[in-house]
Every structure is written in structure tokens, then in C-alpha cells.
């Protein structure tokens, strides 16, 4: 089955879910088409966003089979200069914070083409990638990064630990938002840790998503939109404590969470609890905030369409710069066709020539 709908929250397993935003039937954001003949047969799925009134997790309930989304994938981290710089600093921060040495091992889940793990290698740290896309795992191996071709969950974590041992850190960059069974994913990460090890998760931050009206980052791959409040509840469910949270500018505003097992770290850090308290004061735990957001999204759609129509009437030509997945949400939701935007450019050879 390619598509099914959940009836409980991923964060707390409750069914206290309120629907607040509809972006309409939408095709899969990273499934670019090869020819015009494919246009009529392209499948679309509901793109509806919900808020859990129990744990504050914002999420999609329509789930597309991950093997359809990720087994043959078009997004490669290595093409972005911004991400390359981010990765270098990321590796240095983790090495310094955990005092890693040649005895240490880092594992990355959804390690893509191995770009981040390669940044650990100059520090002498052992690395292992866990990447579900067959084509991209192959690219990583050719880049010199040992990679296991699997989706991570508790079951596959047991296999990886048996074959490769445990890790000082298990990193997940922009992957936890893609996972339907979030608790099972975190249990898998935790299972791979050495006793004092940390799960380090980076994900787009709900605070900036709301502040900057980043509705174009909603697509079927992104099942969850995390606040610190929701992460605290999720970690409570699986026996992890959050010891540190960093804010990062990447991907429209992200948070990087460092969490360790309850046995080694009995409590969430005071600084993290303070950040969650700020979210409460900003309204991120109230449905009314999200209803207002949906109204602002509709207004933005009208403004974008008006601007493009106005430019066309003035005889101007508009082109797109970059072909990210979020561009497809924007184009579909705003009803922007080639009448208003004839073409876009992108420097990834995997996208050039596609529709």
C-alpha cells in the first residue's frame, strides 16, 4: 500500500489531533518527472497538517510508503556549498563536545552521500553510514564512507550493533521528520549508543517555521515539525534526556538536539526546559496560533499569485532559481504554472532536464 492515514500522534500515541492547514492534493515533492507523457498519470495525495493538543507535535497523518519516497532518491547533500560549510563546523563541534579520538565511532542515520561523515575522518574518528537509498548509499561508498543500506529502526539497529559495535554518537540530520514511527526510530538510535553516548538530531525548527510562514517546507517526506516542547515529550516516551539544544540557521532555521539515555543523564538540562517555557509564552502549545498561521498562509498565496500576474502584465519574464522539493509545494499550492513561471534552474545534475 503506497498511502495510508494514521489515527494517533507520533509523539505521544494519543488521538487528540486538530487539523489546521490544507495545502490540497499534492504530488510527491522529490519525484521529478522525466517526460510530458507522465503528467496525466502523476499521483497526488492529501497534504493536511495537524496539531496534537496533548504533546504539541505538528505533523502530517497521510503517510506515503518510505520505499516509494526514499529507495531511489534525488536529493544529494554534496551539491550545496552552504551544507558543506555547515557539515565541517558540525563535525568539529561534536568532536570537541564529546572529546572524540581514534577509539571513537560516529554513526549517521540517513547519511546520504556521506558528506557529513567525511568531515569526521580528518579527526581520526571511525564512521559508519546507515542510508536507505540504494543509489545514494553507492555514491557514499565510492566516496570512501562505509555505508549500510537500511532504514533505521530498533530491529535494524540490533543488526548494525552486532556487525559494527556501538557508537559515541548517533547523528540524524533532517531524517527524524521523515519517519512515521518516531519512537521506534529513537529507540533504534539509543540502542546503538555506548553508555555515555549521545543521539544528536538536527531538524527544522517549528518556531521559525511559524515566524517565517515556511509552509513550503510541508511535503509528504516531512511528517513532523518539531518544537522543543514536543521533543521533550517524545524523549520522555523512549527514555532519553535532552542535555543540549543549539539553534542553527540552516534549512530556514533548525535545532540540533543532544540527548542521552536516562541511565547516564537522569534529567533534561535546565536550559532546555527554559527554551520550552519560551515556546509556551509564544503560543506554540495552543491551537489558536496554528489557525492564525493557516489564515496567513492563504493570504501569502494570494500575494504571490498577484505579484506574478502583475509582472506578467508588465511584460516581464520570471524564472525560478533552484528546484528544491519545497518549490513543488509552493507551485502546487499557489497554482503557479508555466504561464507564470516558464522554467527554473538548478545545479544538481540529477535534476537538470526533468519537469
C-alpha positions in Angstrom: 0.0 0.0 0.0 1.5 3.3 -1.1 -0.6 5.6 1.1 -2.3 5.2 4.5 -3.6 7.6 7.2 -2.6 7.5 10.9 -5.1 8.0 13.6 -2.8 8.7 16.6 0.0 11.2 17.3 3.6 10.0 16.7 4.9 11.9 19.8 2.6 10.6 22.5 0.3 7.9 20.9 -2.8 9.9 21.8 -5.6 10.8 19.3 -6.0 14.5 20.4 -5.2 15.8 16.9 -6.6 19.0 15.4 -6.5 19.7 11.7 -5.5 23.3 10.9 -3.9 23.6 7.4 -4.9 22.1 4.0 -2.4 22.6 1.1 -4.5 20.5 -1.3 -3.9 17.3 -3.3 -0.1 17.4 -4.0 2.3 15.2 -5.9 5.4 13.8 -4.3 7.9 16.7 -4.0 11.1 14.9 -5.0 9.6 12.7 -7.7 10.5 14.9 -10.6 9.1 13.8 -14.0 11.2 12.7 -17.0 8.7 13.5 -19.8 5.4 15.2 -20.6 3.8 11.8 -21.1 4.0 11.3 -17.3 2.0 14.4 -16.5 -1.5 12.9 -16.6 -0.6 9.8 -14.6 1.2 11.6 -11.7 -0.4 10.6 -8.4 -1.4 13.3 -5.8 -2.0 12.8 -2.1 -3.6 15.0 0.6 -1.3 17.5 2.2 -3.0 18.3 5.5 -1.3 19.5 8.7 -2.4 18.6 12.3 -1.5 19.8 15.8 -1.6 17.4 18.8 -3.2 19.2 21.8 -1.6 16.6 24.2 2.1 17.0 23.3 2.2 19.9 20.8 3.7 17.9 17.9 2.8 19.3 14.5 2.5 16.5 11.9 1.0 15.0 8.8 -1.2 12.0 9.2 -1.1 10.9 5.5 1.9 8.6 5.2 3.5 7.5 1.9 5.3 4.2 1.8 9.0 5.1 2.6 10.3 2.7 -0.1 8.4 4.8 -2.7 9.9 8.1 -1.3 13.5 7.1 -0.4 14.8 3.9 -2.1 15.8 5.8 -5.2 16.4 9.4 -4.2 17.2 12.6 -6.0 18.5 14.9 -3.2 22.2 14.8 -2.6 23.7 16.9 0.3 27.1 17.2 -1.5 25.8 19.7 -4.1 25.3 22.5 -1.6 28.2 24.8 -0.6 26.2 26.0 2.4 25.7 22.5 3.7 29.4 21.7 3.1 30.5 24.5 5.4 27.7 23.6 7.9 29.0 19.9 8.0 32.6 20.9 8.6 31.6 23.0 11.7 29.1 20.3 12.8 31.8 17.6 12.9 34.3 19.9 14.7 31.6 20.8 17.3 30.7 17.1 18.0 34.4 16.0 18.2 35.1 18.8 20.7 32.0 18.3 22.8 32.4 14.6 23.1 36.2 14.6 23.2 36.4 12.0 20.4 39.5 10.2 19.4 40.7 7.3 17.2 38.9 4.9 19.6 35.6 6.7 18.9 32.9 5.8 16.4 30.2 8.0 14.8 27.2 6.6 13.1 24.9 8.7 10.9 21.3 7.7 10.1 20.2 8.7 6.6 23.8 9.5 5.9 23.0 10.4 2.2 26.2 10.6 0.1 28.5 10.6 3.2 29.3 14.4 3.1 28.9 14.9 6.9 30.7 11.7 7.9 33.6 12.6 5.6 34.1 15.7 7.8 34.8 13.4 10.8 37.5 11.4 9.0 40.3 14.1 9.3 39.7 13.9 13.1 40.6 10.2 13.0 37.2 9.1 14.1 35.7 5.9 12.8 32.5 6.4 10.8 29.5 4.3 9.6 26.6 5.5 7.4 23.1 4.0 7.5 21.3 5.1 4.3 18.1 3.6 2.8 18.5 4.9 -0.8 20.3 2.3 -2.9 21.7 4.7 -5.4 22.9 7.2 -2.8 24.5 4.5 -0.5 26.5 3.5 -3.5 27.7 7.1 -4.0 28.7 7.2 -0.3 30.8 4.0 -0.6 32.6 5.4 -3.7 33.4 8.5 -1.5 35.1 6.2 1.0 32.4 6.1 3.6 31.4 2.6 4.8 27.6 2.5 4.5 24.9 0.0 5.5 21.9 0.2 3.1 19.0 0.1 5.5 16.1 2.1 7.1 16.9 2.5 10.8 14.5 1.2 13.4 15.0 -0.8 16.6 15.2 -4.1 14.6 17.8 -2.9 12.1 19.8 -1.2 15.0 20.2 -4.6 16.6 21.7 -5.9 13.4 24.0 -2.9 13.0 25.3 -3.1 16.6 26.0 -6.8 16.1 28.1 -6.2 13.0 29.7 -2.8 13.8 29.6 -2.3 17.5 28.2 0.7 19.4 28.7 4.5 18.8 29.8 7.5 20.8 27.2 9.5 18.9 24.4 8.6 16.5 23.6 11.5 14.3 20.4 12.1 12.4 20.3 15.1 10.2 16.9 16.1 8.7 15.7 12.5 9.0 13.6 12.2 12.1 11.0 14.5 10.5 10.7 11.9 7.7 10.0 8.9 9.9 6.5 7.6 10.6 7.3 5.6 13.8 9.3 8.3 15.5 9.5 6.4 18.8 10.9 3.3 17.2 13.4 5.4 15.3 14.7 7.0 18.5 14.8 3.6 20.3 17.0 2.4 17.4 19.3 5.3 17.8 19.5 4.8 21.6 20.2 1.1 21.2 23.3 1.9 19.1 24.9 4.1 21.8 27.7 3.5 24.2 26.6 4.1 27.8 27.6 7.8 27.8 26.9 8.3 24.1 24.5 10.9 22.6 21.8 10.9 20.0 22.3 14.1 18.0 19.3 15.1 15.9 19.1 18.1 13.7 15.7 19.1 12.3 13.9 22.3 11.0 12.5 24.2 14.0 8.8 24.8 14.4 9.4 28.3 15.9 11.0 29.6 12.7 8.5 27.6 10.5 5.7 29.6 12.2 7.5 33.0 12.4 8.6 33.0 8.8 5.5 31.3 7.3 7.6 28.5 5.9 4.6 26.4 4.7 6.6 25.4 1.6 8.6 23.1 3.8 5.5 21.0 4.2 5.6 18.0 1.9 4.9 14.3 2.2 8.5 13.4 3.3 8.3 15.8 6.2 5.9 14.1 8.6 6.8 16.1 11.7 7.6 19.7 12.5 9.4 19.8 15.9 9.2 22.2 18.8 11.4 21.7 21.8 8.2 21.1 23.8 7.3 18.2 21.5 10.9 16.8 21.6 10.9 16.7 25.4 7.7 14.7 25.5 9.0 12.3 22.7 12.3 11.7 24.6 10.3 11.0 27.8 8.5 8.3 25.9 11.7 6.5 24.9 13.9 7.1 28.0 16.2 9.9 26.7 17.1 13.2 28.4 17.9 16.3 26.3 21.2 17.7 27.5 21.7 20.5 25.0 19.9 22.3 22.2 21.7 24.5 19.6 19.9 26.8 17.1 21.2 26.7 13.5 20.4 29.0 10.5 20.4 26.1 8.0 17.2 24.9 6.3 15.2 28.0 7.2 16.1 27.7 10.9 16.9 24.4 12.6 17.5 23.0 16.1 20.2 20.4 17.0 19.2 18.3 19.9 21.8 16.3 22.0 20.1 13.5 24.1 21.5 10.7 26.2 20.0 7.7 27.9 18.1 8.3 31.2 20.6 5.9 33.0 23.5 8.3 32.2 21.6 11.6 32.2 18.7 11.4 34.7 17.1 14.8 33.8 16.6 17.2 30.9 19.0 20.1 31.2 17.6 23.3 32.8 18.5 25.4 29.8 16.4 23.1 27.5 13.4 23.3 29.9 13.7 27.1 29.8 13.6 27.1 26.0 10.4 25.0 26.1 8.9 27.6 28.6 9.5 30.3 26.0 7.6 28.3 23.4 4.6 28.2 25.8 4.7 32.0 26.1 4.8 32.4 22.3 1.7 30.3 21.9 3.3 27.2 20.3 1.2 24.9 22.6 -2.2 26.5 21.6 -4.3 25.5 18.6 -5.4 29.2 18.0 -1.8 30.1 17.0 -2.0 27.5 14.2 -5.4 28.6 13.0 -4.0 32.1 12.6 -1.0 30.6 10.7 -3.3 28.9 8.2 -5.1 32.2 7.6 -1.7 33.9 6.9 -0.7 31.1 4.5 -3.9 31.8 2.4 -3.0 35.5 2.3 0.5 34.7 1.2 -0.8 32.5 -1.7 -2.9 35.4 -2.9 0.0 37.9 -2.6 2.4 35.6 -4.5 -0.1 35.0 -7.4 -0.9 38.7 -7.6 2.8 39.6 -7.9 3.4 37.1 -10.7 0.3 38.1 -12.6 1.3 41.8 -12.2 4.8 41.1 -13.5 3.4 39.2 -16.5 1.0 42.1 -17.3 4.0 44.4 -17.3 5.6 42.2 -20.0 8.3 40.9 -17.6 9.7 37.4 -17.6 10.2 35.5 -14.3 12.4 32.4 -13.9 12.9 30.1 -10.9 16.3 29.9 -9.1 16.8 26.4 -7.7 14.5 23.4 -7.9 14.1 22.3 -4.3 11.4 20.0 -3.1 9.8 22.9 -1.3 9.5 24.7 -4.6 7.0 22.0 -5.6 4.8 22.7 -2.6 4.8 26.4 -3.4 4.0 25.9 -7.1 1.2 23.4 -6.5 -0.5 25.2 -3.6 -0.3 28.6 -5.3 -1.4 27.2 -8.7 1.7 28.5 -10.5 2.1 27.0 -13.9 4.5 27.7 -16.8 2.2 30.6 -17.8 3.6 32.5 -14.9 7.0 30.7 -14.4 8.3 29.2 -17.6 11.3 27.4 -16.2 13.7 27.0 -13.2 17.4 26.3 -13.0 19.4 24.1 -10.6 23.0 23.0 -10.3 22.3 19.4 -9.4 22.8 17.2 -12.5 20.3 14.8 -11.0 17.5 17.4 -11.6 18.5 19.1 -14.8 16.3 18.2 -17.7 13.4 17.0 -15.5 10.0 18.5 -15.0 
